[in-house]
Amino acid sequence: MLNDLTISDILAMQKELHDFHDPEGTKWTPLKPSGAHNYLLYMIEEVGEAIAIMKKKGDSSIMEDTAVRAHFVEELGDVLMYYSAVLLSYGITPEEFSTIFYEKHQRNIGRDFHREYEEK
């Protein structure tokens, strides 16, 4: 069992899944820019499924009931799978994503969101 997945692991696993189920590239939405919108839509659907668990089962069930928690985490995993398909569709590398994510974090860590929204 893995303790932690890297972005590289996630992208490789998603590519493996896609290639396994569609080796000829004719059945699944292609991992190309033209197919990325479909993956975003599927991702949003999975976010909705996670939200439904939150609404129907509640926070305490997610925290305390192992079956509910497993289902919730599975839905979040589906979100990440479709998100990674978007990254693959646009050829975004783990290094490119990591650099941008880190830079965005650095900008956000120095921001005062309360002050910014009060000024608007």
C-alpha positions as MATLAB code, in Angstrom:
seq = 'MLNDLTISDILAMQKELHDFHDPEGTKWTPLKPSGAHNYLLYMIEEVGEAIAIMKKKGDSSIMEDTAVRAHFVEELGDVLMYYSAVLLSYGITPEEFSTIFYEKHQRNIGRDFHREYEEK';
ca = [
       0.000    0.000    0.000;
       1.248    3.451   -0.883;
       1.623    6.084    1.786;
       1.598    9.044   -0.554;
       1.061    9.539   -4.277;
       3.042   12.072   -6.234;
       1.627   14.079   -9.095;
       3.784   11.947  -11.391;
       2.224    8.782   -9.943;
      -1.301   10.102  -10.380;
      -0.737   11.156  -13.991;
       0.959    7.855  -14.857;
      -1.878    5.869  -13.284;
      -4.515    7.876  -15.153;
      -2.676    7.405  -18.447;
      -2.362    3.671  -17.711;
      -6.100    3.441  -16.994;
      -6.965    5.293  -20.179;
      -4.626    3.196  -22.321;
      -5.839   -0.066  -20.739;
      -9.519    0.629  -21.429;
      -9.015    2.304  -24.797;
      -5.826    0.986  -26.407;
      -6.915    2.052  -29.908;
      -7.989    5.500  -28.731;
     -11.516    5.163  -30.123;
     -13.813    4.546  -27.125;
     -12.928    7.033  -24.412;
     -12.653   10.777  -24.672;
      -9.146   11.450  -25.986;
      -6.494   12.847  -23.670;
      -6.171   15.908  -25.897;
      -7.249   19.536  -25.490;
     -10.413   18.787  -27.472;
     -11.499   16.282  -24.813;
     -10.547   18.239  -21.705;
     -13.967   19.858  -21.317;
     -15.570   16.417  -20.987;
     -13.174   15.506  -18.202;
     -13.953   18.756  -16.385;
     -17.665   17.996  -16.655;
     -17.150   14.482  -15.303;
     -15.051   15.966  -12.502;
     -17.833   18.363  -11.558;
     -20.267   15.441  -11.488;
     -17.969   13.648   -9.037;
     -17.739   16.803   -6.890;
     -21.538   16.714   -6.796;
     -21.452   13.110   -5.611;
     -19.068   14.067   -2.792;
     -21.371   16.958   -1.876;
     -24.348   14.591   -1.826;
     -22.594   12.414    0.741;
     -21.871   15.491    2.838;
     -25.516   16.576    2.652;
     -27.102   13.167    3.169;
     -24.700   11.659    5.697;
     -23.220   14.714    7.423;
     -19.785   15.558    8.707;
     -19.918   13.282   11.730;
     -20.662   10.229    9.569;
     -17.773   11.079    7.272;
     -15.514   11.328   10.298;
     -16.825    8.344   12.277;
     -18.469    5.801    9.953;
     -15.783    3.892    8.045;
     -18.103    2.893    5.195;
     -19.350    6.454    4.656;
     -15.819    7.784    4.897;
     -14.541    5.240    2.352;
     -17.322    6.188   -0.073;
     -16.591    9.909    0.402;
     -12.846    9.442   -0.145;
     -13.580    7.315   -3.221;
     -15.634   10.155   -4.718;
     -12.801   12.599   -3.986;
     -10.464   10.142   -5.701;
     -12.742   10.194   -8.745;
     -12.495   13.992   -8.747;
      -8.715   13.730   -8.773;
      -8.769   11.125  -11.550;
     -10.759   13.394  -13.836;
      -8.652   16.399  -12.831;
      -5.531   14.469  -13.783;
      -7.132   13.624  -17.138;
      -7.462   17.378  -17.749;
      -3.783   17.860  -16.924;
      -2.876   15.037  -19.307;
      -5.144   16.444  -22.010;
      -3.200   19.689  -22.015;
       0.195   18.049  -21.586;
       0.743   19.717  -18.208;
       3.727   18.045  -16.593;
       4.109   17.346  -12.886;
       6.985   19.833  -12.810;
       4.958   22.569  -14.521;
       2.001   22.040  -12.208;
       4.210   21.896   -9.116;
       5.985   25.128  -10.046;
       2.748   27.025  -10.646;
       1.111   25.579   -7.524;
       4.091   26.540   -5.377;
       4.209   30.057   -6.839;
       0.480   30.513   -6.233;
       0.903   29.305   -2.661;
       3.696   31.817   -2.116;
       1.463   34.648   -3.389;
      -1.504   33.513   -1.301;
       0.472   33.018    1.897;
       1.382   36.701    1.825;
      -2.110   37.996    1.033;
      -4.615   39.514    3.413;
      -7.863   38.168    1.959;
     -10.071   39.905    4.540;
      -8.617   43.317    3.726;
      -8.790   42.707   -0.027;
     -12.481   41.806    0.096;
     -13.328   44.676    2.414;
     -11.818   47.088   -0.106;
     -14.042   45.807   -2.933;
];
